[in-house]
Amino acid sequence: MSHEVLLDARLRLPALQALFERYLRVGGFPAAVEWEAAGGGLQDETIEMLWDMISAEVARQGREPARAFRMLEQVVRSLGSRTNWTALGQVMDASRAAAEDYATLLARTFTIVIVYRYLLDRGGPNPSAEKKIYCVDPAFAYLPGRVRRVGLIPDVPGLVENAVMMALFRTEERPLAEQFALPHALFCWRSASGGEVDALAGEGAIKRRVPEEVKY
């Protein structure tokens, strides 16, 4: 990014900050944006419409919407944190294999993105290691709390990391529609000694991948 672009962004920082915070509150779905622009915020009708679409597809695939809901709820609780299929399975009252199956289904319905740990000697994802899971749109992060009305509100740093990771995903992944369950150009990374970065972005050899760390 050029110095001129950064300078222009800095001059516009207050306006950009306000727009970014609005995006974190409502996401990018047209219905949500329309209501927010009219001063109504993220409406229950929008949330219910999103969950109806997700649950209908989960049921159509022969899975249980209630378990998919519990998985999404845990994803929101742990935004920005590493997790594994065993831990998610315990939350869902299901096996490790079932947790992976449900996560893959939610990824294929464009609800979540699964970001795997990068394995240096393989030069690609390590499915058996801990991974991070993000919501495709901020509206999904509000869905569990609003549907069950239990007061679950995603924390702002988690939403910010989620937004950055999704921006990287949309920038780096090609073809986009096929990579929600197994990205090839976006990974998380943790060394054997415990060092880590939130993301390695880019394709090709490790030297071509850019390490990204999100702080807010």
Secondary structure, DSSP 8 states (H G I E B T S, - for coil): --HHHHHHHHHTHHHHHHHHHHHHHH-S-HHHHHHHHTT--S-HHHHHHHHHHHHHHHHHTT--HHHHHHHHHHHHHTTTS-B-HHHHHHHHTS-HHHHHHHHHHHHHTTSEEEE-EEETTTTEEETTS-BEEEESSHHHHHHHHHHHTS-----HHHHHHHHHHHHHHHHH-SSGGG-SSS-SSEEEEE-TTS-EEEEEESSSSGGGSEEE----
